[in-house]
Amino acid sequence: MTVRLTLVAAARCSALLAERFDDDRPLDGAGRHEVALAAPALVPLGAAELRYCSPTARSRATGEALGYAPMAQPALRDCDMGRWRGYTLAEVAAREPEAVDAWLADPRAAPHGGEPLLGFIARIGGWLDTRPTEDGAMVAVAEPAVVRAALVYALKAPPSAYWNVDVRPLSTVTLTGGAHRWHLSLMSLAG
């Protein structure tokens, strides 16, 4: 049995340089405009048998704007950033440079009091591995960090690879396979 899961990164809710940890703000005007521009390419993904989203406001709004009527999945929430929630990386680095260095260097570290990177990747991988196993298509709108974690898990890459994956708003990636055997599937746009 092979399933096809397309992950769609949620539209933005702020300027990319002002992205905040564990941010749950709704889509802003620019994000709604970007969804409208991307809709012709993304709306067809809504034909999937199963449609999911992260529980964040921007993921839900992105999925709704694309007509997916997605079911929110608590396991697809962003990484719990503890006391760093709501701050930018620059703000935290200015106040706690050693803690940020430890967090970036050790995937088991959680100096913010929240979830370590390794735990976050494992949680997202656990969600992937519990998807229905019958052949079919699924789509999930999620925060860029969730998409990054899913890719690291699916490719069995070391946790440090997480920092090398850039997921832009409204980008997509497709994983095929099933529990513990995921593959990255790059689709051609050529007919």
C-alpha positions as CSV (number, residue, x, y, z in Angstrom):
1,M,0.0,0.0,0.0
2,T,1.3,3.5,-0.9
3,V,-0.1,6.7,0.2
4,R,0.8,10.2,-1.2
5,L,0.9,13.0,1.3
6,T,1.4,16.5,0.0
7,L,2.5,19.0,2.6
8,V,1.6,22.6,1.9
9,A,3.4,25.3,3.9
10,A,1.0,27.8,5.4
11,A,0.8,31.3,4.0
12,R,2.7,33.9,5.9
13,C,1.2,36.0,8.7
14,S,4.1,38.5,9.0
15,A,7.2,39.7,7.2
16,L,9.5,36.7,7.0
17,L,12.2,38.5,9.0
18,A,9.7,39.1,11.8
19,E,8.7,35.4,12.1
20,R,8.2,34.6,15.7
21,F,8.6,31.3,17.6
22,D,5.4,29.3,18.0
23,D,3.4,32.1,16.3
24,D,-0.4,31.8,16.1
25,R,-1.3,35.0,14.3
26,P,-3.9,34.8,11.5
27,L,-3.0,35.5,7.9
28,D,-2.2,39.1,7.1
29,G,-3.2,40.9,3.9
30,A,0.0,39.8,2.1
31,G,-0.6,36.2,3.1
32,R,-4.2,36.3,1.8
33,H,-3.0,37.8,-1.5
34,E,-0.4,35.1,-1.8
35,V,-3.0,32.4,-1.3
36,A,-5.1,33.9,-4.0
37,L,-2.2,33.9,-6.4
38,A,-1.2,30.3,-5.6
39,A,-4.7,29.0,-5.6
40,P,-4.8,27.8,-9.2
41,A,-1.9,25.4,-8.5
42,L,-2.9,24.4,-5.0
43,V,-6.7,24.1,-5.1
44,P,-6.5,20.7,-7.0
45,L,-4.7,19.2,-4.0
46,G,-8.1,19.5,-2.2
47,A,-9.3,16.5,-4.2
48,A,-7.3,14.3,-1.7
49,E,-9.4,11.8,0.3
50,L,-8.0,13.2,3.6
51,R,-7.3,16.8,4.2
52,Y,-5.5,18.0,7.4
53,C,-3.9,21.1,8.9
54,S,-1.9,22.3,11.8
55,P,-4.1,23.8,14.5
56,T,-2.6,27.3,14.0
57,A,-4.8,30.1,12.8
58,R,-2.7,30.7,9.6
59,S,-2.7,26.9,8.7
60,R,-6.4,26.7,9.2
61,A,-7.0,29.9,7.2
62,T,-4.7,28.8,4.4
63,G,-6.5,25.4,4.1
64,E,-10.0,27.1,4.2
65,A,-9.0,29.7,1.6
66,L,-7.9,26.9,-0.7
67,G,-11.2,25.1,-0.2
68,Y,-9.7,22.0,1.6
69,A,-12.0,22.1,4.6
70,P,-9.1,20.5,6.5
71,M,-9.3,18.7,9.8
72,A,-7.0,20.2,12.5
73,Q,-4.4,17.8,13.8
74,P,-3.0,18.7,17.3
75,A,0.1,16.5,16.5
76,L,0.9,18.9,13.6
77,R,1.3,21.9,15.9
78,D,4.5,23.9,15.7
79,C,7.4,23.1,18.1
80,D,6.7,24.2,21.7
81,M,9.2,27.0,22.2
82,G,8.4,27.5,25.9
83,R,9.4,30.9,27.2
84,W,10.6,31.9,23.7
85,R,7.1,31.8,22.3
86,G,6.2,35.0,20.6
87,Y,9.8,36.3,20.2
88,T,12.0,36.4,17.1
89,L,15.3,34.5,17.0
90,A,17.2,37.8,17.1
91,E,15.3,39.0,20.2
92,V,16.1,35.7,22.0
93,A,19.7,35.7,20.9
94,A,20.2,39.2,22.2
95,R,18.9,38.1,25.6
96,E,20.1,34.5,25.8
97,P,23.0,33.9,23.4
98,E,24.4,30.9,25.2
99,A,20.9,29.2,25.3
100,V,20.4,29.8,21.6
101,D,23.8,28.4,20.8
102,A,23.0,25.3,22.9
103,W,19.6,24.9,21.2
104,L,21.1,25.2,17.7
105,A,24.0,22.7,18.5
106,D,22.2,20.0,20.4
107,P,18.9,18.5,19.1
108,R,18.2,17.2,22.7
109,A,18.5,20.7,24.3
110,A,15.5,22.7,25.3
111,P,16.9,25.7,27.1
112,H,13.6,27.5,26.4
113,G,11.7,25.0,28.6
114,G,9.7,23.7,25.7
115,E,10.2,20.8,23.3
116,P,13.6,19.8,22.1
117,L,14.1,19.6,18.3
118,L,14.6,15.8,18.5
119,G,11.2,15.5,20.3
120,F,9.5,17.7,17.7
121,I,10.8,15.7,14.8
122,A,9.8,12.5,16.5
123,R,6.3,13.8,17.1
124,I,5.8,14.8,13.5
125,G,7.2,11.4,12.4
126,G,4.8,9.7,14.7
127,W,1.9,11.5,13.0
128,L,3.3,10.5,9.6
129,D,3.6,6.9,10.6
130,T,0.0,6.7,11.9
131,R,-1.6,7.9,8.6
132,P,-4.1,5.4,7.0
133,T,-2.2,2.8,5.0
134,E,-4.6,2.3,2.1
135,D,-3.6,3.7,-1.3
136,G,-4.7,7.3,-1.7
137,A,-3.9,10.9,-1.5
138,M,-3.7,13.2,1.5
139,V,-2.9,16.9,1.9
140,A,-1.8,18.7,5.0
141,V,-1.4,22.5,5.5
142,A,1.2,23.0,8.2
143,E,3.7,25.5,9.6
144,P,7.0,25.6,7.7
145,A,8.8,24.2,10.8
146,V,6.4,21.2,10.7
147,V,7.2,20.6,7.0
148,R,10.9,20.8,7.8
149,A,10.6,18.2,10.6
150,A,8.5,15.9,8.3
151,L,11.2,16.0,5.7
152,V,14.0,15.3,8.2
153,Y,12.0,12.4,9.6
154,A,11.0,10.9,6.2
155,L,14.5,11.1,4.8
156,K,16.0,9.7,8.0
157,A,18.4,12.6,8.0
158,P,20.3,13.7,11.1
159,P,18.5,16.3,13.2
160,S,21.1,18.9,12.2
161,A,19.7,18.7,8.6
162,Y,16.6,20.5,10.0
163,W,18.5,23.8,9.9
164,N,19.4,23.3,6.2
165,V,15.9,23.0,4.9
166,D,14.2,26.2,3.8
167,V,10.4,26.0,3.5
168,R,8.8,29.1,2.0
169,P,5.2,30.0,2.5
170,L,2.8,28.1,0.2
171,S,5.6,25.7,-1.0
172,T,4.7,22.1,-1.4
173,V,6.5,18.7,-1.0
174,T,5.1,15.3,-1.5
175,L,6.0,12.2,0.5
176,T,5.0,8.7,-0.7
177,G,5.0,5.4,1.1
178,G,3.8,4.7,4.6
179,A,4.8,4.0,8.2
180,H,8.6,4.1,8.6
181,R,9.2,4.0,4.8
182,W,8.6,7.5,3.5
183,H,10.1,8.8,0.2
184,L,10.5,12.3,-1.2
185,S,8.6,12.5,-4.4
186,L,9.3,15.4,-6.8
187,M,6.6,15.9,-9.3
188,S,7.1,17.2,-12.9
189,L,4.9,20.0,-14.1
190,A,5.5,19.0,-17.7
191,G,2.6,17.1,-19.3
